[in-house]
Amino acid sequence: VHRQYRIGRIRQFYTRKIKYTQQNYHDKLNTIVTEFPKLDDVHPFYADLMNVLYDRDHYKLALGQLNTALHLIDNVSRDYVRLMKFSDSLYRCKQLKRAALGRMCTIMKRQNQSLQYLEQVRQHLSRLPSIRPNE
C-alpha cells in the first residue's frame, strides 16, 4: 500500500486484513466450541467420569469463555470495519487496523488459561478407553 493510492483502495486493503484475522479467529474458536463434547450429549458413564476428573462446572465455564471471546472478536471486527469507512488517510487506516488486531490478540491472550485447560482435557479424553454399552 502506497500513499498515492486512492483512499478507497487503502480502506479496502486494511478492511480485508481486519476481516481476515477475525475470520481466522472465528473459525478456530468455533471449531473448538463445537467439536468438544457437550456433557449432556455423551453417555452417562462418560459424563460422570468427566465430572469427577475435570469438574463439570470448570469445563462448561472454559467453553463458555471461548464462546464469549468468539462474539467479542466479532464485535471488535465489526466496530473497526465501521470506523475504517470514515478514515481519511493511510496513517489513520493503519492505526485502526493495528488497534483492531491488537484488541483481538488481547482477547485471545486472556483465553490462555481456558485453552490450556481444554487442551489438557482433550489429551486426557483421547486416552480414555471406549465403552460400548449396547453390546
N, CA, C and O atoms as a GROMACS GRO file, in nm:
protein
  540
    1VAL      N    1   0.085  -0.118   0.000
    1VAL     CA    2   0.000   0.000   0.000
    1VAL      C    3   0.090   0.124   0.000
    1VAL      O    4   0.183   0.135   0.079
    2HIS      N    5   0.059   0.214  -0.089
    2HIS     CA    6   0.138   0.338  -0.100
    2HIS      C    7   0.050   0.458  -0.073
    2HIS      O    8  -0.072   0.452  -0.085
    3ARG      N    9   0.114   0.566  -0.036
    3ARG     CA   10   0.039   0.687  -0.001
    3ARG      C   11  -0.040   0.743  -0.118
    3ARG      O   12  -0.145   0.805  -0.099
    4GLN      N   13   0.010   0.723  -0.239
    4GLN     CA   14  -0.058   0.784  -0.354
    4GLN      C   15  -0.181   0.705  -0.400
    4GLN      O   16  -0.253   0.750  -0.489
    5TYR      N   17  -0.205   0.588  -0.341
    5TYR     CA   18  -0.326   0.512  -0.378
    5TYR      C   19  -0.451   0.590  -0.337
    5TYR      O   20  -0.448   0.672  -0.246
    6ARG      N   21  -0.561   0.561  -0.408
    6ARG     CA   22  -0.689   0.619  -0.370
    6ARG      C   23  -0.726   0.572  -0.229
    6ARG      O   24  -0.693   0.461  -0.190
    7ILE      N   25  -0.794   0.658  -0.155
    7ILE     CA   26  -0.830   0.626  -0.016
    7ILE      C   27  -0.922   0.504  -0.010
    7ILE      O   28  -0.916   0.426   0.085
    8GLY      N   29  -1.006   0.487  -0.113
    8GLY     CA   30  -1.094   0.370  -0.118
    8GLY      C   31  -1.016   0.240  -0.124
    8GLY      O   32  -1.052   0.141  -0.059
    9ARG      N   33  -0.908   0.240  -0.202
    9ARG     CA   34  -0.826   0.121  -0.214
    9ARG      C   35  -0.752   0.092  -0.084
    9ARG      O   36  -0.738  -0.023  -0.044
   10ILE      N   37  -0.704   0.198  -0.018
   10ILE     CA   38  -0.634   0.182   0.110
   10ILE      C   39  -0.730   0.125   0.215
   10ILE      O   40  -0.696   0.032   0.289
   11ARG      N   41  -0.851   0.183   0.220
   11ARG     CA   42  -0.951   0.134   0.315
   11ARG      C   43  -0.983  -0.013   0.291
   11ARG      O   44  -0.991  -0.092   0.385
   12GLN      N   45  -1.000  -0.048   0.165
   12GLN     CA   46  -1.033  -0.186   0.129
   12GLN      C   47  -0.923  -0.281   0.173
   12GLN      O   48  -0.951  -0.390   0.223
   13PHE      N   49  -0.798  -0.241   0.153
   13PHE     CA   50  -0.683  -0.323   0.190
   13PHE      C   51  -0.683  -0.353   0.340
   13PHE      O   52  -0.673  -0.468   0.382
   14TYR      N   53  -0.695  -0.248   0.422
   14TYR     CA   54  -0.689  -0.267   0.566
   14TYR      C   55  -0.816  -0.332   0.621
   14TYR      O   56  -0.810  -0.406   0.720
   15THR      N   57  -0.929  -0.307   0.558
   15THR     CA   58  -1.053  -0.375   0.598
   15THR      C   59  -1.040  -0.525   0.576
   15THR      O   60  -1.084  -0.605   0.658
   16ARG      N   61  -0.980  -0.561   0.463
   16ARG     CA   62  -0.960  -0.703   0.432
   16ARG      C   63  -0.872  -0.770   0.538
   16ARG      O   64  -0.898  -0.884   0.577
   17LYS      N   65  -0.769  -0.700   0.584
   17LYS     CA   66  -0.681  -0.755   0.686
   17LYS      C   67  -0.756  -0.779   0.818
   17LYS      O   68  -0.739  -0.883   0.882
   18ILE      N   69  -0.840  -0.682   0.856
   18ILE     CA   70  -0.917  -0.698   0.980
   18ILE      C   71  -1.014  -0.815   0.967
   18ILE      O   72  -1.025  -0.898   1.057
   19LYS      N   73  -1.085  -0.822   0.854
   19LYS     CA   74  -1.184  -0.928   0.836
   19LYS      C   75  -1.118  -1.066   0.827
   19LYS      O   76  -1.173  -1.164   0.876
   20TYR      N   77  -1.000  -1.072   0.765
   20TYR     CA   78  -0.928  -1.199   0.753
   20TYR      C   79  -0.889  -1.251   0.891
   20TYR      O   80  -0.906  -1.369   0.921
   21THR      N   81  -0.835  -1.162   0.975
   21THR     CA   82  -0.795  -1.202   1.109
   21THR      C   83  -0.917  -1.246   1.190
   21THR      O   84  -0.913  -1.348   1.261
   22GLN      N   85  -1.024  -1.170   1.179
   22GLN     CA   86  -1.147  -1.204   1.252
   22GLN      C   87  -1.200  -1.339   1.206
   22GLN      O   88  -1.244  -1.420   1.288
   23GLN      N   89  -1.196  -1.365   1.076
   23GLN     CA   90  -1.248  -1.491   1.024
   23GLN      C   91  -1.165  -1.610   1.072
   23GLN      O   92  -1.220  -1.715   1.105
   24ASN      N   93  -1.033  -1.592   1.076
   24ASN     CA   94  -0.947  -1.700   1.125
   24ASN      C   95  -0.976  -1.731   1.272
   24ASN      O   96  -0.991  -1.847   1.309
   25TYR      N   97  -0.982  -1.627   1.355
   25TYR     CA   98  -1.015  -1.649   1.496
   25TYR      C   99  -1.153  -1.713   1.510
   25TYR      O  100  -1.171  -1.805   1.589
   26HIS      N  101  -1.248  -1.664   1.433
   26HIS     CA  102  -1.385  -1.716   1.440
   26HIS      C  103  -1.387  -1.865   1.405
   26HIS      O  104  -1.449  -1.945   1.476
   27ASP      N  105  -1.319  -1.902   1.297
   27ASP     CA  106  -1.319  -2.043   1.255
   27ASP      C  107  -1.254  -2.133   1.360
   27ASP      O  108  -1.308  -2.238   1.394
   28LYS      N  109  -1.139  -2.090   1.412
   28LYS     CA  110  -1.068  -2.173   1.510
   28LYS      C  111  -1.149  -2.188   1.639
   28LYS      O  112  -1.166  -2.298   1.690
   29LEU      N  113  -1.200  -2.076   1.690
   29LEU     CA  114  -1.277  -2.083   1.815
   29LEU      C  115  -1.407  -2.159   1.796
   29LEU      O  116  -1.449  -2.233   1.885
   30ASN      N  117  -1.471  -2.141   1.682
   30ASN     CA  118  -1.595  -2.213   1.656
   30ASN      C  119  -1.570  -2.363   1.649
   30ASN      O  120  -1.650  -2.443   1.698
   31THR      N  121  -1.459  -2.401   1.588
   31THR     CA  122  -1.423  -2.543   1.582
   31THR      C  123  -1.404  -2.599   1.723
   31THR      O  124  -1.454  -2.707   1.755
   32ILE      N  125  -1.333  -2.525   1.807
   32ILE     CA  126  -1.309  -2.572   1.944
   32ILE      C  127  -1.441  -2.587   2.019
   32ILE      O  128  -1.466  -2.690   2.082
   33VAL      N  129  -1.525  -2.485   2.011
   33VAL     CA  130  -1.651  -2.486   2.088
   33VAL      C  131  -1.744  -2.597   2.039
   33VAL      O  132  -1.808  -2.664   2.120
   34THR      N  133  -1.752  -2.617   1.907
   34THR     CA  134  -1.846  -2.717   1.855
   34THR      C  135  -1.792  -2.859   1.862
   34THR      O  136  -1.869  -2.954   1.881
   35GLU      N  137  -1.660  -2.877   1.849
   35GLU     CA  138  -1.604  -3.012   1.845
   35GLU      C  139  -1.590  -3.075   1.984
   35GLU      O  140  -1.591  -3.197   1.996
   36PHE      N  141  -1.579  -2.993   2.089
   36PHE     CA  142  -1.571  -3.051   2.223
   36PHE      C  143  -1.705  -3.114   2.257
   36PHE      O  144  -1.810  -3.056   2.228
   37PRO      N  145  -1.702  -3.231   2.320
   37PRO     CA  146  -1.830  -3.297   2.351
   37PRO      C  147  -1.910  -3.219   2.455
   37PRO      O  148  -1.856  -3.169   2.553
   38LYS      N  149  -2.039  -3.211   2.431
   38LYS     CA  150  -2.128  -3.150   2.528
   38LYS      C  151  -2.160  -3.258   2.633
   38LYS      O  152  -2.194  -3.371   2.598
   39LEU      N  153  -2.150  -3.221   2.758
   39LEU     CA  154  -2.169  -3.320   2.864
   39LEU      C  155  -2.309  -3.379   2.865
   39LEU      O  156  -2.330  -3.490   2.914
   40ASP      N  157  -2.405  -3.303   2.811
   40ASP     CA  158  -2.543  -3.354   2.807
   40ASP      C  159  -2.562  -3.458   2.697
   40ASP      O  160  -2.655  -3.539   2.704
   41ASP      N  161  -2.475  -3.456   2.595
   41ASP     CA  162  -2.492  -3.544   2.480
   41ASP      C  163  -2.414  -3.675   2.492
   41ASP      O  164  -2.443  -3.770   2.419
   42VAL      N  165  -2.316  -3.682   2.580
   42VAL     CA  166  -2.234  -3.803   2.589
   42VAL      C  167  -2.302  -3.906   2.677
   42VAL      O  168  -2.398  -3.876   2.749
   43HIS      N  169  -2.252  -4.029   2.672
   43HIS     CA  170  -2.304  -4.139   2.752
   43HIS      C  171  -2.293  -4.102   2.901
   43HIS      O  172  -2.194  -4.041   2.942
   44PRO      N  173  -2.392  -4.138   2.981
   44PRO     CA  174  -2.390  -4.101   3.124
   44PRO      C  175  -2.262  -4.144   3.197
   44PRO      O  176  -2.215  -4.075   3.288
   45PHE      N  177  -2.207  -4.260   3.157
   45PHE     CA  178  -2.083  -4.306   3.221
   45PHE      C  179  -1.971  -4.204   3.198
   45PHE      O  180  -1.900  -4.166   3.292
   46TYR      N  181  -1.957  -4.159   3.073
   46TYR     CA  182  -1.853  -4.059   3.042
   46TYR      C  183  -1.884  -3.925   3.106
   46TYR      O  184  -1.792  -3.854   3.149
   47ALA      N  185  -2.012  -3.889   3.112
   47ALA     CA  186  -2.049  -3.762   3.175
   47ALA      C  187  -2.008  -3.762   3.322
   47ALA      O  188  -1.954  -3.664   3.372
   48ASP      N  189  -2.036  -3.874   3.391
   48ASP     CA  190  -1.997  -3.883   3.533
   48ASP      C  191  -1.845  -3.886   3.548
   48ASP      O  192  -1.789  -3.822   3.637
   49LEU      N  193  -1.779  -3.960   3.460
   49LEU     CA  194  -1.632  -3.968   3.465
   49LEU      C  195  -1.570  -3.830   3.442
   49LEU      O  196  -1.476  -3.791   3.512
   50MET      N  197  -1.622  -3.757   3.344
   50MET     CA  198  -1.569  -3.622   3.318
   50MET      C  199  -1.599  -3.528   3.434
   50MET      O  200  -1.519  -3.440   3.465
   51ASN      N  201  -1.714  -3.546   3.497
   51ASN     CA  202  -1.747  -3.463   3.612
   51ASN      C  203  -1.648  -3.488   3.726
   51ASN      O  204  -1.606  -3.394   3.793
   52VAL      N  205  -1.612  -3.614   3.748
   52VAL     CA  206  -1.517  -3.648   3.854
   52VAL      C  207  -1.377  -3.600   3.818
   52VAL      O  208  -1.308  -3.541   3.901
   53LEU      N  209  -1.333  -3.625   3.694
   53LEU     CA  210  -1.196  -3.593   3.654
   53LEU      C  211  -1.172  -3.444   3.632
   53LEU      O  212  -1.068  -3.392   3.672
   54TYR      N  213  -1.266  -3.375   3.570
   54TYR     CA  214  -1.239  -3.238   3.526
   54TYR      C  215  -1.329  -3.133   3.587
   54TYR      O  216  -1.309  -3.014   3.563
   55ASP      N  217  -1.426  -3.172   3.664
   55ASP     CA  218  -1.523  -3.078   3.722
   55ASP      C  219  -1.609  -3.015   3.613
   55ASP      O  220  -1.565  -2.928   3.538
   56ARG      N  221  -1.731  -3.060   3.608
   56ARG     CA  222  -1.827  -3.020   3.505
   56ARG      C  223  -1.839  -2.867   3.491
   56ARG      O  224  -1.844  -2.814   3.380
   57ASP      N  225  -1.842  -2.798   3.606
   57ASP     CA  226  -1.858  -2.652   3.602
   57ASP      C  227  -1.740  -2.584   3.536
   57ASP      O  228  -1.756  -2.492   3.455
   58HIS      N  229  -1.619  -2.628   3.572
   58HIS     CA  230  -1.497  -2.569   3.514
   58HIS      C  231  -1.493  -2.593   3.363
   58HIS      O  232  -1.455  -2.504   3.286
   59TYR      N  233  -1.532  -2.711   3.322
   59TYR     CA  234  -1.534  -2.747   3.180
   59TYR      C  235  -1.631  -2.658   3.102
   59TYR      O  236  -1.597  -2.602   2.998
   60LYS      N  237  -1.752  -2.647   3.156
   60LYS     CA  238  -1.854  -2.563   3.089
   60LYS      C  239  -1.814  -2.416   3.090
   60LYS      O  240  -1.840  -2.343   2.994
   61LEU      N  241  -1.751  -2.372   3.198
   61LEU     CA  242  -1.706  -2.234   3.208
   61LEU      C  243  -1.600  -2.203   3.103
   61LEU      O  244  -1.603  -2.098   3.040
   62ALA      N  245  -1.505  -2.296   3.085
   62ALA     CA  246  -1.399  -2.275   2.986
   62ALA      C  247  -1.458  -2.266   2.845
   62ALA      O  248  -1.420  -2.178   2.768
   63LEU      N  249  -1.550  -2.355   2.812
   63LEU     CA  250  -1.613  -2.349   2.680
   63LEU      C  251  -1.695  -2.222   2.664
   63LEU      O  252  -1.698  -2.161   2.557
   64GLY      N  253  -1.762  -2.182   2.770
   64GLY     CA  254  -1.841  -2.058   2.766
   64GLY      C  255  -1.754  -1.935   2.746
   64GLY      O  256  -1.792  -1.843   2.674
   65GLN      N  257  -1.636  -1.933   2.810
   65GLN     CA  258  -1.545  -1.821   2.794
   65GLN      C  259  -1.495  -1.811   2.650
   65GLN      O  260  -1.483  -1.701   2.595
   66LEU      N  261  -1.467  -1.926   2.588
   66LEU     CA  262  -1.423  -1.924   2.448
   66LEU      C  263  -1.536  -1.876   2.357
   66LEU      O  264  -1.512  -1.803   2.261
   67ASN      N  265  -1.657  -1.917   2.387
   67ASN     CA  266  -1.772  -1.873   2.308
   67ASN      C  267  -1.790  -1.722   2.320
   67ASN      O  268  -1.821  -1.654   2.222
   68THR      N  269  -1.772  -1.670   2.441
   68THR     CA  270  -1.782  -1.526   2.463
   68THR      C  271  -1.671  -1.453   2.387
   68THR      O  272  -1.695  -1.349   2.326
   69ALA      N  273  -1.550  -1.508   2.390
   69ALA     CA  274  -1.437  -1.447   2.318
   69ALA      C  275  -1.467  -1.441   2.169
   69ALA      O  276  -1.434  -1.343   2.102
   70LEU      N  277  -1.529  -1.546   2.118
   70LEU     CA  278  -1.566  -1.550   1.976
   70LEU      C  279  -1.657  -1.433   1.941
   70LEU      O  280  -1.637  -1.366   1.840
   71HIS      N  281  -1.758  -1.408   2.025
   71HIS     CA  282  -1.851  -1.297   1.999
   71HIS      C  283  -1.783  -1.162   2.017
   71HIS      O  284  -1.811  -1.068   1.943
   72LEU      N  285  -1.693  -1.152   2.116
   72LEU     CA  286  -1.621  -1.026   2.137
   72LEU      C  287  -1.534  -0.991   2.016
   72LEU      O  288  -1.530  -0.876   1.973
   73ILE      N  289  -1.466  -1.092   1.961
   73ILE     CA  290  -1.381  -1.068   1.845
   73ILE      C  291  -1.466  -1.026   1.725
   73ILE      O  292  -1.427  -0.937   1.649
   74ASP      N  293  -1.580  -1.090   1.708
   74ASP     CA  294  -1.671  -1.048   1.600
   74ASP      C  295  -1.715  -0.903   1.617
   74ASP      O  296  -1.720  -0.827   1.520
   75ASN      N  297  -1.745  -0.864   1.741
   75ASN     CA  298  -1.789  -0.727   1.767
   75ASN      C  299  -1.676  -0.627   1.741
   75ASN      O  300  -1.699  -0.521   1.682
   76VAL      N  301  -1.554  -0.660   1.785
   76VAL     CA  302  -1.440  -0.571   1.763
   76VAL      C  303  -1.419  -0.552   1.613
   76VAL      O  304  -1.399  -0.439   1.567
   77SER      N  305  -1.424  -0.660   1.539
   77SER     CA  306  -1.405  -0.652   1.394
   77SER      C  307  -1.512  -0.564   1.331
   77SER      O  308  -1.481  -0.476   1.250
   78ARG      N  309  -1.637  -0.586   1.368
   78ARG     CA  310  -1.746  -0.508   1.310
   78ARG      C  311  -1.729  -0.359   1.341
   78ARG      O  312  -1.750  -0.274   1.254
   79ASP      N  313  -1.692  -0.329   1.465
   79ASP     CA  314  -1.675  -0.189   1.504
   79ASP      C  315  -1.563  -0.122   1.425
   79ASP      O  316  -1.579  -0.010   1.376
   80TYR      N  317  -1.450  -0.190   1.412
   80TYR     CA  318  -1.336  -0.128   1.344
   80TYR      C  319  -1.355  -0.120   1.193
   80TYR      O  320  -1.305  -0.027   1.129
   81VAL      N  321  -1.427  -0.215   1.135
   81VAL     CA  322  -1.458  -0.206   0.992
   81VAL      C  323  -1.549  -0.086   0.970
   81VAL      O  324  -1.537  -0.014   0.871
   82ARG      N  325  -1.641  -0.065   1.063
   82ARG     CA  326  -1.730   0.050   1.054
   82ARG      C  327  -1.650   0.181   1.065
   82ARG      O  328  -1.675   0.276   0.991
   83LEU      N  329  -1.555   0.186   1.159
   83LEU     CA  330  -1.471   0.305   1.175
   83LEU      C  331  -1.383   0.328   1.052
   83LEU      O  332  -1.355   0.442   1.013
   84MET      N  333  -1.340   0.217   0.992
   84MET     CA  334  -1.250   0.225   0.876
   84MET      C  335  -1.318   0.301   0.761
   84MET      O  336  -1.250   0.368   0.683
   85LYS      N  337  -1.448   0.290   0.750
   85LYS     CA  338  -1.521   0.357   0.642
   85LYS      C  339  -1.508   0.508   0.647
   85LYS      O  340  -1.523   0.577   0.546
   86PHE      N  341  -1.481   0.561   0.767
   86PHE     CA  342  -1.472   0.706   0.784
   86PHE      C  343  -1.329   0.757   0.794
   86PHE      O  344  -1.307   0.876   0.812
   87SER      N  345  -1.232   0.667   0.782
   87SER     CA  346  -1.092   0.712   0.791
   87SER      C  347  -1.054   0.787   0.664
   87SER      O  348  -1.103   0.756   0.555
   88ASP      N  349  -0.968   0.885   0.680
   88ASP     CA  350  -0.940   0.975   0.569
   88ASP      C  351  -0.795   0.975   0.523
   88ASP      O  352  -0.758   1.052   0.434
   89SER      N  353  -0.711   0.889   0.582
   89SER     CA  354  -0.571   0.887   0.540
   89SER      C  355  -0.512   0.748   0.560
   89SER      O  356  -0.569   0.665   0.630
   90LEU      N  357  -0.399   0.724   0.496
   90LEU     CA  358  -0.328   0.597   0.510
   90LEU      C  359  -0.292   0.574   0.656
   90LEU      O  360  -0.310   0.464   0.708
   91TYR      N  361  -0.241   0.676   0.722
   91TYR     CA  362  -0.198   0.665   0.861
   91TYR      C  363  -0.315   0.624   0.950
   91TYR      O  364  -0.301   0.536   1.035
   92ARG      N  365  -0.430   0.688   0.931
   92ARG     CA  366  -0.548   0.657   1.012
   92ARG      C  367  -0.595   0.513   0.989
   92ARG      O  368  -0.631   0.443   1.084
   93CYS      N  369  -0.594   0.470   0.865
   93CYS     CA  370  -0.633   0.332   0.833
   93CYS      C  371  -0.539   0.233   0.901
   93CYS      O  372  -0.582   0.133   0.959
   94LYS      N  373  -0.410   0.262   0.893
   94LYS     CA  374  -0.310   0.173   0.950
   94LYS      C  375  -0.326   0.165   1.103
   94LYS      O  376  -0.313   0.057   1.162
   95GLN      N  377  -0.354   0.280   1.166
   95GLN     CA  378  -0.373   0.282   1.311
   95GLN      C  379  -0.498   0.205   1.352
   95GLN      O  380  -0.498   0.134   1.453
   96LEU      N  381  -0.604   0.217   1.274
   96LEU     CA  382  -0.727   0.144   1.304
   96LEU      C  383  -0.705  -0.007   1.291
   96LEU      O  384  -0.752  -0.085   1.373
   97LYS      N  385  -0.633  -0.046   1.186
   97LYS     CA  386  -0.602  -0.189   1.168
   97LYS      C  387  -0.520  -0.240   1.285
   97LYS      O  388  -0.546  -0.348   1.339
   98ARG      N  389  -0.422  -0.161   1.324
   98ARG     CA  390  -0.333  -0.201   1.433
   98ARG      C  391  -0.411  -0.214   1.564
   98ARG      O  392  -0.390  -0.308   1.640
   99ALA      N  393  -0.501  -0.120   1.589
   99ALA     CA  394  -0.583  -0.124   1.710
   99ALA      C  395  -0.676  -0.245   1.709
   99ALA      O  396  -0.692  -0.313   1.810
  100ALA      N  397  -0.737  -0.271   1.594
  100ALA     CA  398  -0.830  -0.384   1.583
  100ALA      C  399  -0.759  -0.516   1.607
  100ALA      O  400  -0.806  -0.599   1.686
  101LEU      N  401  -0.645  -0.537   1.540
  101LEU     CA  402  -0.570  -0.662   1.558
  101LEU      C  403  -0.517  -0.674   1.700
  101LEU      O  404  -0.514  -0.783   1.756
  102GLY      N  405  -0.476  -0.561   1.757
  102GLY     CA  406  -0.427  -0.563   1.896
  102GLY      C  407  -0.536  -0.603   1.993
  102GLY      O  408  -0.511  -0.682   2.084
  103ARG      N  409  -0.656  -0.550   1.973
  103ARG     CA  410  -0.765  -0.586   2.064
  103ARG      C  411  -0.805  -0.732   2.048
  103ARG      O  412  -0.836  -0.799   2.147
  104MET      N  413  -0.805  -0.781   1.924
  104MET     CA  414  -0.838  -0.923   1.903
  104MET      C  415  -0.734  -1.012   1.972
  104MET      O  416  -0.769  -1.111   2.035
  105CYS      N  417  -0.606  -0.976   1.959
  105CYS     CA  418  -0.499  -1.055   2.021
  105CYS      C  419  -0.508  -1.050   2.173
  105CYS      O  420  -0.481  -1.149   2.240
  106THR      N  421  -0.545  -0.934   2.227
  106THR     CA  422  -0.559  -0.922   2.372
  106THR      C  423  -0.673  -1.012   2.422
  106THR      O  424  -0.660  -1.077   2.525
  107ILE      N  425  -0.782  -1.015   2.348
  107ILE     CA  426  -0.894  -1.103   2.386
  107ILE      C  427  -0.846  -1.248   2.388
  107ILE      O  428  -0.881  -1.324   2.478
  108MET      N  429  -0.766  -1.286   2.288
  108MET     CA  430  -0.718  -1.424   2.283
  108MET      C  431  -0.616  -1.453   2.393
  108MET      O  432  -0.614  -1.563   2.447
  109LYS      N  433  -0.533  -1.356   2.426
  109LYS     CA  434  -0.435  -1.377   2.535
  109LYS      C  435  -0.506  -1.404   2.666
  109LYS      O  436  -0.459  -1.483   2.748
  110ARG      N  437  -0.620  -1.338   2.686
  110ARG     CA  438  -0.695  -1.359   2.809
  110ARG      C  439  -0.756  -1.499   2.816
  110ARG      O  440  -0.795  -1.544   2.924
  111GLN      N  441  -0.766  -1.567   2.703
  111GLN     CA  442  -0.824  -1.701   2.700
  111GLN      C  443  -0.719  -1.810   2.722
  111GLN      O  444  -0.750  -1.929   2.710
  112ASN      N  445  -0.597  -1.770   2.754
  112ASN     CA  446  -0.487  -1.865   2.767
  112ASN      C  447  -0.518  -1.978   2.864
  112ASN      O  448  -0.496  -2.095   2.832
  113GLN      N  449  -0.568  -1.944   2.983
  113GLN     CA  450  -0.595  -2.048   3.083
  113GLN      C  451  -0.704  -2.144   3.037
  113GLN      O  452  -0.693  -2.265   3.055
  114SER      N  453  -0.809  -2.091   2.978
  114SER     CA  454  -0.918  -2.176   2.929
  114SER      C  455  -0.868  -2.271   2.821
  114SER      O  456  -0.902  -2.389   2.820
  115LEU      N  457  -0.785  -2.218   2.730
  115LEU     CA  458  -0.733  -2.300   2.621
  115LEU      C  459  -0.639  -2.409   2.674
  115LEU      O  460  -0.643  -2.523   2.627
  116GLN      N  461  -0.556  -2.374   2.772
  116GLN     CA  462  -0.466  -2.475   2.829
  116GLN      C  463  -0.545  -2.584   2.901
  116GLN      O  464  -0.514  -2.703   2.888
  117TYR      N  465  -0.646  -2.543   2.976
  117TYR     CA  466  -0.730  -2.640   3.047
  117TYR      C  467  -0.800  -2.734   2.949
  117TYR      O  468  -0.802  -2.855   2.969
  118LEU      N  469  -0.858  -2.677   2.842
  118LEU     CA  470  -0.928  -2.760   2.744
  118LEU      C  471  -0.831  -2.851   2.669
  118LEU      O  472  -0.868  -2.962   2.631
  119GLU      N  473  -0.708  -2.806   2.648
  119GLU     CA  474  -0.608  -2.893   2.584
  119GLU      C  475  -0.574  -3.011   2.674
  119GLU      O  476  -0.558  -3.123   2.625
  120GLN      N  477  -0.563  -2.988   2.804
  120GLN     CA  478  -0.538  -3.100   2.898
  120GLN      C  479  -0.656  -3.197   2.896
  120GLN      O  480  -0.636  -3.319   2.894
  121VAL      N  481  -0.776  -3.145   2.897
  121VAL     CA  482  -0.895  -3.230   2.892
  121VAL      C  483  -0.895  -3.311   2.763
  121VAL      O  484  -0.924  -3.431   2.764
  122ARG      N  485  -0.863  -3.246   2.652
  122ARG     CA  486  -0.864  -3.314   2.521
  122ARG      C  487  -0.762  -3.429   2.519
  122ARG      O  488  -0.792  -3.539   2.474
  123GLN      N  489  -0.641  -3.401   2.569
  123GLN     CA  490  -0.539  -3.506   2.569
  123GLN      C  491  -0.580  -3.621   2.659
  123GLN      O  492  -0.559  -3.738   2.625
  124HIS      N  493  -0.639  -3.590   2.773
  124HIS     CA  494  -0.679  -3.695   2.866
  124HIS      C  495  -0.796  -3.775   2.810
  124HIS      O  496  -0.798  -3.897   2.824
  125LEU      N  497  -0.892  -3.707   2.747
  125LEU     CA  498  -1.007  -3.777   2.690
  125LEU      C  499  -0.966  -3.872   2.578
  125LEU      O  500  -1.026  -3.978   2.561
  126SER      N  501  -0.864  -3.835   2.502
  126SER     CA  502  -0.822  -3.920   2.391
  126SER      C  503  -0.762  -4.051   2.441
  126SER      O  504  -0.758  -4.150   2.368
  127ARG      N  505  -0.714  -4.052   2.565
  127ARG     CA  506  -0.654  -4.174   2.620
  127ARG      C  507  -0.755  -4.264   2.690
  127ARG      O  508  -0.723  -4.378   2.726
  128LEU      N  509  -0.877  -4.214   2.711
  128LEU     CA  510  -0.977  -4.296   2.779
  128LEU      C  511  -1.020  -4.411   2.689
  128LEU      O  512  -1.034  -4.394   2.568
  129PRO      N  513  -1.042  -4.529   2.748
  129PRO     CA  514  -1.090  -4.641   2.665
  129PRO      C  515  -1.234  -4.619   2.623
  129PRO      O  516  -1.311  -4.554   2.694
  130SER      N  517  -1.270  -4.672   2.508
  130SER     CA  518  -1.408  -4.658   2.463
  130SER      C  519  -1.490  -4.774   2.518
  130SER      O  520  -1.444  -4.888   2.523
  131ILE      N  521  -1.609  -4.742   2.560
  131ILE     CA  522  -1.701  -4.848   2.606
  131ILE      C  523  -1.816  -4.855   2.509
  131ILE      O  524  -1.857  -4.756   2.449
  132ARG      N  525  -1.869  -4.976   2.494
  132ARG     CA  526  -1.985  -4.996   2.408
  132ARG      C  527  -2.096  -5.050   2.496
  132ARG      O  528  -2.104  -5.172   2.516
  133PRO      N  529  -2.182  -4.966   2.549
  133PRO     CA  530  -2.284  -5.011   2.644
  133PRO      C  531  -2.393  -5.097   2.580
  133PRO      O  532  -2.465  -5.167   2.651
  134ASN      N  533  -2.407  -5.092   2.447
  134ASN     CA  534  -2.515  -5.164   2.383
  134ASN      C  535  -2.479  -5.309   2.352
  134ASN      O  536  -2.564  -5.386   2.310
  135GLU      N  537  -2.354  -5.346   2.373
  135GLU     CA  538  -2.313  -5.484   2.338
  135GLU      C  539  -2.315  -5.575   2.458
  135GLU      O  540  -2.283  -5.694   2.447
   0.00000   0.00000   0.00000
